[in-house]
Amino acid sequence: MFRLSKSEIYRGKHDFNAVHSRGKSFANHALVLLVVRNERYNGKVGFAAGKKLGGAVIRNRVKRLMREAYRLNKNSLRRDCGIILVGRKFLVNAKFKDAQKAFLELCKRAQLLKS
């Protein structure tokens, strides 16, 4: 139910670039959310953390925070769009509650939450 399968996650550079070029961007202090409404990208998600954030350990922690925030809330999100989450510097020292709050705030702004 709350599992995040590999088929739900963007892996290739091609998919990331497609969502990045076609998607609409929403941002706050912790995250950037890219959303594309297209049948090809239904229900898929990608996670990114740039090298500006720090080394591999730090980037992986940021991606884990984003993955967990998405995983726990994915059943309350619309499934007709593709999403990419990009971590910002705030998440380097953030707790999970802060990451989840920032994620839900962006989802609300992007109208991704089910009614």
Contacts in CASP RR format, 6 or more apart in sequence:
PFRMAT RR
TARGET T0000
AUTHOR 0000-0000-0000
METHOD contacts of the structure
MODEL  1
MFRLSKSEIYRGKHDFNAVHSRGKSFANHALVLLVVRNERYNGKVGFAAG
KKLGGAVIRNRVKRLMREAYRLNKNSLRRDCGIILVGRKFLVNAKFKDAQ
KAFLELCKRAQLLKS
1 75 0 8 1.000
2 71 0 8 1.000
2 72 0 8 1.000
2 74 0 8 1.000
2 75 0 8 1.000
3 71 0 8 1.000
4 45 0 8 1.000
4 67 0 8 1.000
4 70 0 8 1.000
4 71 0 8 1.000
4 74 0 8 1.000
8 43 0 8 1.000
8 44 0 8 1.000
8 45 0 8 1.000
9 44 0 8 1.000
9 45 0 8 1.000
9 46 0 8 1.000
9 47 0 8 1.000
10 16 0 8 1.000
10 19 0 8 1.000
10 44 0 8 1.000
10 45 0 8 1.000
10 46 0 8 1.000
10 84 0 8 1.000
15 41 0 8 1.000
15 44 0 8 1.000
16 46 0 8 1.000
16 48 0 8 1.000
16 84 0 8 1.000
18 36 0 8 1.000
18 41 0 8 1.000
19 34 0 8 1.000
19 36 0 8 1.000
19 41 0 8 1.000
19 46 0 8 1.000
19 82 0 8 1.000
19 83 0 8 1.000
19 84 0 8 1.000
20 34 0 8 1.000
20 84 0 8 1.000
22 36 0 8 1.000
22 38 0 8 1.000
23 34 0 8 1.000
23 35 0 8 1.000
23 36 0 8 1.000
24 34 0 8 1.000
24 35 0 8 1.000
24 36 0 8 1.000
24 110 0 8 1.000
25 32 0 8 1.000
25 33 0 8 1.000
25 34 0 8 1.000
26 32 0 8 1.000
26 33 0 8 1.000
26 34 0 8 1.000
26 35 0 8 1.000
26 106 0 8 1.000
26 109 0 8 1.000
26 110 0 8 1.000
27 33 0 8 1.000
27 88 0 8 1.000
27 106 0 8 1.000
28 102 0 8 1.000
28 105 0 8 1.000
28 106 0 8 1.000
29 88 0 8 1.000
29 90 0 8 1.000
29 102 0 8 1.000
30 87 0 8 1.000
30 88 0 8 1.000
30 90 0 8 1.000
30 91 0 8 1.000
30 94 0 8 1.000
30 98 0 8 1.000
30 99 0 8 1.000
30 102 0 8 1.000
31 66 0 8 1.000
31 85 0 8 1.000
31 86 0 8 1.000
31 87 0 8 1.000
31 88 0 8 1.000
31 91 0 8 1.000
31 99 0 8 1.000
31 102 0 8 1.000
31 103 0 8 1.000
31 106 0 8 1.000
32 85 0 8 1.000
32 86 0 8 1.000
32 87 0 8 1.000
32 88 0 8 1.000
33 83 0 8 1.000
33 84 0 8 1.000
33 85 0 8 1.000
33 86 0 8 1.000
33 103 0 8 1.000
33 106 0 8 1.000
33 107 0 8 1.000
33 110 0 8 1.000
34 83 0 8 1.000
34 84 0 8 1.000
34 85 0 8 1.000
34 86 0 8 1.000
35 81 0 8 1.000
35 82 0 8 1.000
35 83 0 8 1.000
35 110 0 8 1.000
35 112 0 8 1.000
36 81 0 8 1.000
36 82 0 8 1.000
37 80 0 8 1.000
37 81 0 8 1.000
37 82 0 8 1.000
38 81 0 8 1.000
38 82 0 8 1.000
39 80 0 8 1.000
41 81 0 8 1.000
41 82 0 8 1.000
42 79 0 8 1.000
42 80 0 8 1.000
42 81 0 8 1.000
42 82 0 8 1.000
43 79 0 8 1.000
43 80 0 8 1.000
43 81 0 8 1.000
43 82 0 8 1.000
43 83 0 8 1.000
44 82 0 8 1.000
44 83 0 8 1.000
45 70 0 8 1.000
45 74 0 8 1.000
45 82 0 8 1.000
45 83 0 8 1.000
45 84 0 8 1.000
45 85 0 8 1.000
46 83 0 8 1.000
46 84 0 8 1.000
46 85 0 8 1.000
47 63 0 8 1.000
47 66 0 8 1.000
47 67 0 8 1.000
47 70 0 8 1.000
47 84 0 8 1.000
47 85 0 8 1.000
48 63 0 8 1.000
48 84 0 8 1.000
48 85 0 8 1.000
48 86 0 8 1.000
48 87 0 8 1.000
49 58 0 8 1.000
49 59 0 8 1.000
49 60 0 8 1.000
49 62 0 8 1.000
49 63 0 8 1.000
49 66 0 8 1.000
49 86 0 8 1.000
49 87 0 8 1.000
49 91 0 8 1.000
50 59 0 8 1.000
50 86 0 8 1.000
50 87 0 8 1.000
51 59 0 8 1.000
52 89 0 8 1.000
53 59 0 8 1.000
53 62 0 8 1.000
53 87 0 8 1.000
53 88 0 8 1.000
53 89 0 8 1.000
53 91 0 8 1.000
53 92 0 8 1.000
54 92 0 8 1.000
58 92 0 8 1.000
61 92 0 8 1.000
62 87 0 8 1.000
62 91 0 8 1.000
62 92 0 8 1.000
63 87 0 8 1.000
65 91 0 8 1.000
65 94 0 8 1.000
65 96 0 8 1.000
65 99 0 8 1.000
66 85 0 8 1.000
66 87 0 8 1.000
66 91 0 8 1.000
66 99 0 8 1.000
66 103 0 8 1.000
68 96 0 8 1.000
68 99 0 8 1.000
68 100 0 8 1.000
69 96 0 8 1.000
69 99 0 8 1.000
69 100 0 8 1.000
69 102 0 8 1.000
69 103 0 8 1.000
69 104 0 8 1.000
70 83 0 8 1.000
70 85 0 8 1.000
70 103 0 8 1.000
72 100 0 8 1.000
73 100 0 8 1.000
73 103 0 8 1.000
73 104 0 8 1.000
73 107 0 8 1.000
76 113 0 8 1.000
76 114 0 8 1.000
77 83 0 8 1.000
77 107 0 8 1.000
77 112 0 8 1.000
77 113 0 8 1.000
77 114 0 8 1.000
78 112 0 8 1.000
78 113 0 8 1.000
78 114 0 8 1.000
81 112 0 8 1.000
83 112 0 8 1.000
85 103 0 8 1.000
90 98 0 8 1.000
90 102 0 8 1.000
91 98 0 8 1.000
91 99 0 8 1.000
91 102 0 8 1.000
104 113 0 8 1.000
107 113 0 8 1.000
END
